[in-house]
Amino acid sequence: MAEEYEMELAEFGKYAEENLDIDQELDKRQLVYARKGDVILEGRLAGWLTKANNVEAFKILLTADLDTRIKRIMGREGKSYDEVRVDILERERCELERFMRLYRADYQDESHYDLIIDTTNLTPEKIVERIFSELNK
């Protein structure tokens, strides 16, 4: 039986920096699902991947200011403000560098998306309401 190993997200990011085939395999699998349709994909590169590979999709980017993201993660993970801030900034740096190296892709480029929602001051219900409103247009 295979031994299970848990890895913090930041640790996984560093591992993926040295093993680019991980991102390539995950992205390949995500494209398989995207091409089947009737699916919701979540990921930093989902919008870029579908656009770059001419996969028809309605691409939504959910954003929030850094302070809000920190507080949300603190509530889930029980870490301090400073710990979470460092984790977020390191993850963003790591992913931006990896994706640029792999695909010349800037996942922060909002032009890949059909709808951008700043969730900073929105409840989950309001976010869903906004998405359905756009989809029904």
Summary of the structure (lengths in Angstrom):
residues: 137
radius of gyration: 16.4
end to end distance: 51.0
largest distance: 51.0
contacts: 328
relative contact order: 0.15
helix: 61%
strand: 6%
